[in-house]
Amino acid sequence: VQAEGDLDFRGTLGVAREAPVGFRAIRLSFDLDTDEPQERIDSLLKLTERYCVVFQTISNKPELTVSVKR
């Protein structure tokens, strides 16, 4: 598995107000060494996307609540 992402560190470091904080794009690449038919590989990818908690959280922005107590 290879994961890559695009982000502007100026936003994360707070040096450029106009620069966004966080990733603008994320790319995942899988290099499989298998004799399985493409149909099974496609099925595995679909199931992985469906049940991967991280993938689903990134793909479907969750409700976020922030609170402060003193």
C-alpha positions, 0 to 999 in steps of 0.5 A: 500500500502506498499513500500520498497526499497533497497539503499546504504546510503554510496552513498547518503552520499558521504562516499563511491565513489563506492556505487551507489546513489539512489535505486537499487530496489523498491517493491510495495505491495497492501493488498486489502480487496475485493470480486472482482474477480481476473480478475478485480484486474488484470485489476486495476493493469494494468491500475494503472501501465499504467497511474501512472505518478510516476510508468511510470517515474521510469519504463521508464527513462526520458530524463534529461537536466541540465543547469546552468545560471549565 
